[in-house]
Amino acid sequence: MAPTSLELSTLGHRIRHQRVSKGLTLDELGELVGVAGSQLSLIENGKREPKLSLLQAIATATGVEVTDLLSTEPPNRRAALEIELERAQASSTFRQLGVPAVRVTKGIPDETIESILGLHRELQRREREAIATPEEARRANTELRLRMRERDNYLGEIEQLAEKQLKAAGHVSGALTHRTVGIMAEQLGFELLYVNDLPHSARSVTDLEHGRIYLPPASIPGGHGLRSMALQAMAHRLLGHQPPTDYADFLEQRLEINYFAACALMPEAASVAYLTQAKRDRNLAVEDFRDTFGVTHEAAAMRMTNLLTTHLGIRLHFLRADGSGAISRVYENDDLPVPHDVTGSIEGQILCRRFLARSAFEEHNRTTEHYQYTDTPAGTFWCSTQTGSTADGEFSITVGVPFDDAKWFRGRETHKRAVSTCPDESCCRRPPSELTQRWQGKAWPSARVHMQMFSPLPRGAFPGVDDNEVYAFLDRHAKG
């Protein structure tokens, strides 16, 4: 097997070390072993592999064994530094930067090489951190969720900004129209365009040079999707966002643009007035709030988490779960006992089978909300759940409150009740003893593996976005 460049480099350093320790120049050693000094220079620099006969001659001339020359250990600290730097500069991580490699000469001090290596080690550390995106994202998301919990999920400065933009666009009341969203874009110097070739990794693309916001044509029929994506794109400009410095910054920006879109679609003043009256009538309901402002059930449910605690003193929880009961989105400030891992992350955890957010999938009527009281170790909670489906599968949207606040909501009269003792395994994690006895050791299920668990985010200025696709897209449309 041919030696690697690293092995040749180490060999070259060991030959140079032995030559110098004997006080020989390249030409003098070359004369002793029968080759030109220039040929020895190529070998010492790891550029050429010597024949075994030449290695034996060099070993004899320098008074060492061939095995000494073939050792994989660098001969001294300086050689170790040079070899490590050579390895670092040959890595794909460094080459992707497009930065010229440093050529090491005798005149470069060890301290300088160590400083350069320090930069390479930090580059490698950041690369490993980026590859570990799932863990990094979970930690960052947990920290952001806890910060928002402390603020009752309310961002007053963004509420004020949205109200200001709506007023400037002439919006007075009722559901936000597509025309008004277009006016808001125009006031910021943008035109909304719908294209078929939007990069698959981007929800929208904003051309800052030509003042265009590109959206997918699937949004054209209208509704929440079109307005929300346009509003989110505008929010980046209104909130003064810069390319995110890390995943935590990216998640915070995503939260802020979603929050702005929600504020515009369901303005604070009008929403609070509506919810206040509904509370007086003891008739709070996600579906009515949804229909009043013409948004999705999920958007209305999440917007209630922004407003109910701050304005009406109601603590609550929100859950989005998939058909298997895995949590994909969560907010709670009412101490609902939800599963979490050792980092405190909730997303991806499996809900108790007794929770309505999971059991609602078993209901035959999927066209309306379902209600339930659930007794838990932290107390009794009332909740309302609506199920739905997308191309990615089933999902449920749940809003719930502690027992004492159920009196404000429609559906409080429900007689459906469940008991959850999770995280106690006897609640729903452990199969019944008769099933265990019947099937233990006689079954072997094959787990479904989600490929995204192996996939880091694409490199680039924006996490999750393929810059090459985006820039090529913008170039096509700018020329068009």
C-alpha positions in Angstrom: 0.0 0.0 0.0 1.4 3.4 -1.0 2.3 5.6 2.0 0.1 8.7 2.6 1.3 12.2 2.2 1.3 12.5 6.0 3.5 9.4 6.3 5.9 10.8 3.7 6.0 14.1 5.5 6.9 12.4 8.8 9.6 10.3 7.0 11.0 13.4 5.4 11.2 15.2 8.8 13.0 12.2 10.4 15.5 12.0 7.5 16.2 15.8 7.8 16.5 15.4 11.6 19.2 12.7 11.3 21.0 14.6 8.5 21.1 17.9 10.5 22.1 16.1 13.7 25.2 14.7 11.8 26.0 18.2 10.5 25.5 17.2 6.8 24.2 19.4 4.1 21.8 18.0 1.4 24.6 17.8 -1.1 27.0 16.1 1.3 24.5 13.5 2.2 23.6 13.1 -1.4 27.2 12.4 -2.3 27.3 9.7 0.4 24.2 7.9 -0.8 24.6 8.5 -4.5 21.8 10.9 -5.4 21.6 14.6 -6.1 20.9 17.0 -3.2 17.8 18.3 -5.0 16.4 14.7 -4.9 16.9 14.5 -1.2 15.2 17.8 -0.7 12.1 16.5 -2.4 12.1 13.4 -0.1 12.7 15.5 3.0 9.7 17.7 2.0 7.4 14.7 1.6 7.1 15.2 -2.1 8.7 11.9 -3.2 8.8 8.4 -1.8 12.4 7.0 -1.6 13.2 3.4 -2.6 14.1 1.0 0.2 17.7 0.8 -1.0 18.1 4.6 -0.7 16.5 4.5 2.8 19.1 1.8 3.8 21.9 4.0 2.4 20.6 7.1 4.3 20.4 5.1 7.5 24.0 3.8 7.1 25.3 7.3 6.3 23.6 8.9 9.3 24.3 6.0 11.7 20.8 4.8 12.5 18.5 1.9 11.7 16.0 2.0 8.9 13.3 1.4 11.4 14.3 4.7 13.1 13.6 6.5 9.8 10.3 4.7 9.3 8.9 5.5 12.7 5.6 7.4 12.6 6.6 9.7 15.5 7.8 13.2 14.6 11.5 13.4 15.5 11.1 16.6 17.6 8.6 19.3 18.7 9.3 21.6 15.6 8.7 18.7 13.3 5.5 17.8 15.1 4.2 21.4 14.7 5.1 21.5 11.0 3.4 18.1 10.4 0.2 19.2 12.2 0.1 22.4 10.3 0.5 20.5 7.0 -2.3 18.2 8.0 -4.6 21.2 8.9 -3.9 23.0 5.7 -4.6 19.9 3.7 -8.1 19.5 5.2 -11.2 20.1 3.2 -12.4 22.5 6.0 -9.4 24.8 5.3 -9.5 24.4 1.6 -13.1 25.5 1.4 -12.1 28.9 2.8 -10.1 29.7 -0.3 -7.2 31.1 1.8 -3.6 30.5 0.7 -1.7 28.0 2.8 1.2 29.2 4.9 4.6 28.1 3.6 6.7 27.1 6.5 10.4 28.1 6.4 13.3 27.9 8.8 12.8 31.6 9.7 9.2 31.1 11.0 9.4 30.9 14.9 7.7 28.0 16.7 5.4 30.5 18.4 4.1 31.7 15.0 3.3 28.1 13.9 1.5 27.5 17.3 -0.6 30.6 16.8 -1.6 29.5 13.3 -2.4 26.1 14.6 -4.6 27.6 17.3 -6.7 29.2 14.6 -7.0 25.9 12.7 -8.0 24.1 15.9 -10.7 26.7 16.5 -11.9 26.3 12.9 -12.1 22.6 13.4 -14.0 23.0 16.7 -16.5 25.3 15.0 -16.9 22.8 12.2 -17.6 20.0 14.6 -20.1 22.2 16.4 -21.8 22.9 13.1 -21.9 19.1 12.3 -23.5 18.6 15.7 -26.4 20.8 14.6 -29.2 18.6 16.2 -27.7 18.9 19.7 -26.7 22.6 19.2 -30.2 23.4 17.9 -31.9 21.6 20.8 -29.9 23.4 23.4 -30.4 26.8 21.7 -34.1 26.1 21.3 -34.5 25.2 24.9 -32.8 28.3 26.1 -35.0 30.5 23.9 -38.1 28.7 25.0 -37.2 29.3 28.7 -36.5 33.0 28.0 -39.9 33.4 26.3 -41.6 31.6 29.2 -40.2 34.2 31.6 -41.7 36.9 29.4 -45.1 35.1 29.1 -44.3 34.7 25.4 -45.0 38.4 24.9 -42.7 40.8 22.9 -44.1 44.3 23.4 -41.6 46.1 21.1 -42.6 43.9 18.1 -46.3 44.4 19.0 -45.8 48.1 18.7 -43.8 47.8 15.5 -46.6 45.8 13.8 -49.3 48.2 14.9 -47.3 51.1 13.5 -46.8 49.3 10.1 -50.5 48.4 9.9 -51.6 51.9 10.7 -49.3 53.3 8.0 -50.7 50.8 5.5 -54.3 52.0 6.3 -55.5 48.8 8.0 -58.3 49.6 10.5 -60.1 46.4 11.4 -61.0 42.9 10.3 -58.8 40.3 8.7 -55.6 41.6 7.1 -56.1 41.6 3.3 -53.6 40.6 0.7 -53.8 44.1 -0.7 -52.7 45.6 2.6 -49.8 43.2 2.8 -48.8 44.4 -0.6 -49.0 48.0 0.5 -46.8 47.2 3.6 -44.2 45.7 1.2 -44.4 48.8 -1.1 -43.8 51.1 1.8 -40.6 49.3 2.6 -39.6 49.5 -1.1 -40.4 45.9 -2.0 -42.5 44.2 -4.7 -44.0 40.8 -4.1 -43.3 38.3 -6.9 -44.3 34.6 -7.2 -41.9 32.2 -9.0 -41.7 28.5 -9.8 -38.0 28.1 -9.2 -37.6 29.2 -5.6 -34.6 27.3 -4.1 -35.9 24.2 -2.2 -34.0 25.3 0.9 -35.6 28.7 1.2 -39.2 29.6 2.1 -38.8 33.0 0.4 -35.9 35.1 -1.0 -35.5 38.8 -0.7 -33.5 40.7 -3.3 -32.2 43.7 -1.4 -30.6 45.2 -4.5 -33.7 45.3 -6.7 -36.4 45.5 -3.9 -38.1 42.2 -4.6 -39.5 39.5 -2.3 -39.9 36.2 -4.1 -42.5 33.8 -2.9 -43.6 30.3 -4.0 -46.6 30.2 -6.4 -48.4 27.7 -4.2 -49.2 30.6 -2.0 -51.1 32.5 -4.6 -54.6 31.1 -3.9 -54.4 33.1 -0.6 -54.9 32.6 3.0 -52.5 32.6 5.9 -49.6 31.2 3.9 -49.2 34.0 1.4 -49.6 36.8 3.9 -47.4 35.2 6.6 -44.4 34.4 4.4 -44.5 38.0 3.0 -44.7 39.5 6.4 -41.9 37.3 7.7 -39.7 38.4 4.8 -40.4 42.1 5.6 -39.8 41.5 9.3 -36.1 40.8 8.6 -35.7 44.3 7.3 -37.9 46.0 9.9 -36.1 44.3 12.8 -32.7 45.1 11.4 -31.5 41.5 11.2 -28.0 40.6 10.1 -26.8 37.2 9.0 -27.0 35.0 12.1 -23.8 34.4 13.9 -24.8 31.0 15.3 -27.8 28.7 15.6 -29.2 30.4 18.6 -29.2 33.7 16.7 -30.9 32.0 13.8 -33.6 30.6 16.0 -34.2 34.0 17.7 -34.6 35.7 14.3 -37.0 33.0 13.2 -39.1 33.5 16.4 -39.1 37.3 15.9 -40.3 37.2 12.2 -43.0 34.7 13.1 -44.0 36.9 16.0 -44.2 40.0 13.7 -46.3 38.1 11.2 -48.7 37.0 13.9 -49.0 40.6 15.2 -49.8 41.8 11.8 -52.4 39.1 11.1 -53.9 39.3 14.5 -53.2 42.9 15.7 -52.8 43.3 19.5 -55.6 45.8 20.1 -58.2 44.0 18.1 -57.2 40.6 19.3 -57.2 41.6 23.0 -60.6 43.3 22.6 -62.0 40.1 21.0 -60.5 37.8 23.6 -61.6 40.0 26.5 -65.2 39.9 25.3 -65.0 36.2 24.8 -63.8 35.8 28.3 -66.6 37.9 29.7 -69.0 35.6 27.7 -67.1 32.5 29.1 -66.7 31.5 25.4 -63.0 31.6 24.7 -62.3 29.2 21.7 -59.4 28.8 19.4 -61.6 28.1 16.4 -63.6 31.3 16.8 -60.4 33.4 17.2 -59.0 31.6 14.1 -62.1 32.4 12.0 -62.3 36.0 13.1 -58.9 36.9 11.7 -58.8 34.3 8.8 -55.7 32.4 10.0 -54.7 28.8 10.6 -55.7 27.0 13.8 -52.1 26.7 14.8 -51.5 30.5 14.3 -54.5 31.4 16.3 -53.5 29.0 19.1 -50.0 30.3 19.3 -51.2 33.9 19.2 -53.3 33.2 22.3 -50.1 32.3 24.1 -48.8 35.8 23.4 -51.8 37.6 24.7 -53.8 35.6 27.3 -51.3 35.8 30.2 -50.2 39.4 29.7 -53.6 40.9 29.1 -56.1 38.4 30.7 -54.0 36.8 33.4 -54.6 33.3 32.1 -51.7 30.9 32.1 -51.8 28.2 29.4 -50.0 25.6 27.3 -49.7 25.0 23.6 -48.7 21.7 21.9 -48.2 20.6 18.4 -47.7 16.9 18.1 -47.4 14.5 15.1 -49.4 11.3 14.7 -47.0 9.3 16.8 -47.3 11.7 19.7 -43.9 13.3 19.2 -43.9 17.0 20.2 -42.8 19.3 17.4 -43.7 22.7 19.0 -44.4 23.6 22.6 -45.1 26.5 24.9 -46.3 26.4 28.5 -46.3 28.7 31.5 -48.9 26.8 33.5 -46.6 24.0 34.8 -48.1 21.3 32.6 -45.9 18.2 33.1 -44.4 17.6 29.6 -41.6 15.1 28.9 -38.1 16.5 28.4 -34.6 15.1 28.0 -31.5 15.7 30.2 -30.8 19.1 28.4 -34.4 20.3 29.2 -35.4 20.0 25.5 -39.1 19.0 24.9 -39.3 18.9 21.1 -39.2 15.3 19.8 -40.3 13.8 23.1 -43.3 11.5 23.1 -46.5 12.7 24.9 -48.4 10.5 27.4 -51.0 8.4 25.6 -53.6 9.8 28.0 -53.1 13.4 26.8 -55.8 14.6 24.4 -53.0 15.9 22.1 -52.3 12.3 21.3 -55.6 10.4 21.9 -57.5 12.8 19.6 -56.1 10.9 16.6 -58.4 8.0 17.6 -61.5 10.2 17.3 -63.7 9.6 14.2 -64.9 13.2 13.9 -61.9 15.3 12.9 -63.8 18.4 11.8 -64.2 20.1 15.2 -62.3 20.6 18.5 -62.3 17.9 21.2 -62.2 18.7 24.9 -60.8 16.8 27.9 -59.8 17.2 31.6 -56.6 15.4 32.5 -55.5 14.6 36.0 -51.7 14.8 36.3 -49.1 14.8 39.1 -49.1 18.6 38.8 -52.8 19.0 39.0 -55.8 18.9 36.7 -55.7 20.6 33.3 -58.5 21.2 30.7 -57.6 21.3 27.0 -59.0 21.7 23.5 -57.5 19.8 20.6 -57.9 20.0 16.8 -56.4 17.4 14.5 -55.3 17.9 10.9 -53.0 16.4 8.2 -50.4 17.5 5.7 -48.2 15.8 3.2 -45.9 15.0 6.1 -48.6 13.2 8.1 -51.1 13.9 10.9 -50.7 16.5 13.5 -52.7 17.9 16.5 -52.9 21.4 17.9 -53.8 21.7 21.6 -54.4 24.7 23.9 -55.0 24.0 27.5 -55.2 25.7 30.9 -55.2 24.7 34.6 -58.6 23.5 35.9 -59.6 26.8 37.6 -59.3 28.7 34.2 -61.4 26.2 32.2 -64.5 28.2 33.2 -63.6 30.9 30.6 -63.5 28.4 27.7 -66.1 26.8 25.5 -66.0 23.0 26.0 -65.6 23.2 29.8 -68.8 21.1 30.2 -67.1 18.1 28.7 -67.4 14.8 30.7 -64.3 13.3 29.1 -61.6 12.8 31.7 -58.3 11.0 31.7 -55.6 10.3 34.3 -51.9 10.6 33.5 -49.1 9.5 35.9 -46.3 10.0 33.5 -43.3 10.0 33.7 -44.1 6.9 35.8 -43.5 4.1 33.2 -46.6 2.2 34.5 -48.8 5.0 33.0 -48.4 4.2 29.3 -44.7 3.4 28.6 -44.8 -0.1 29.8 -47.0 -2.7 27.9 -49.6 -4.6 29.9 -48.2 -7.7 31.5 -50.4 -10.1 29.4 -49.0 -8.5 26.2 -45.4 -8.7 27.6 -45.9 -12.4 28.4 -47.4 -13.0 25.0 -44.8 -11.4 22.8 -41.5 -10.8 24.8 -38.7 -12.6 22.9 -41.0 -13.5 20.0 -41.0 -10.1 18.2 -38.4 -8.0 16.5 -39.8 -4.7 15.1 -37.5 -2.7 12.7 -37.3 1.0 13.7 -38.0 3.7 11.2 -34.9 5.9 10.9 -35.4 9.6 10.0 -32.5 10.6 7.7 -32.5 14.2 8.9 -30.9 12.9 12.1 -27.7 12.3 10.2 -27.8 15.6 8.2 -26.1 18.8 9.3 -27.3 22.1 8.0 -25.8 23.3 4.7 -22.8 25.6 5.2 -23.4 29.2 4.4 -24.3 32.6 5.7 -27.8 31.5 6.8 -28.3 28.1 8.7 -30.4 25.7 6.6 -30.1 27.7 3.4 -28.0 26.6 0.4 -26.3 29.9 -0.5 -25.2 28.6 -4.0 -28.8 27.9 -4.9 -30.1 31.2 -3.6 -27.4 33.3 -5.3 -27.9 31.5 -8.6 -31.7 32.1 -8.3 -31.2 35.8 -7.7 -28.8 36.1 -10.6 -31.3 34.4 -13.0 -34.1 36.8 -12.0 -31.9 39.9 -11.9 -30.9 39.2 -15.5 -34.5 38.5 -16.4 
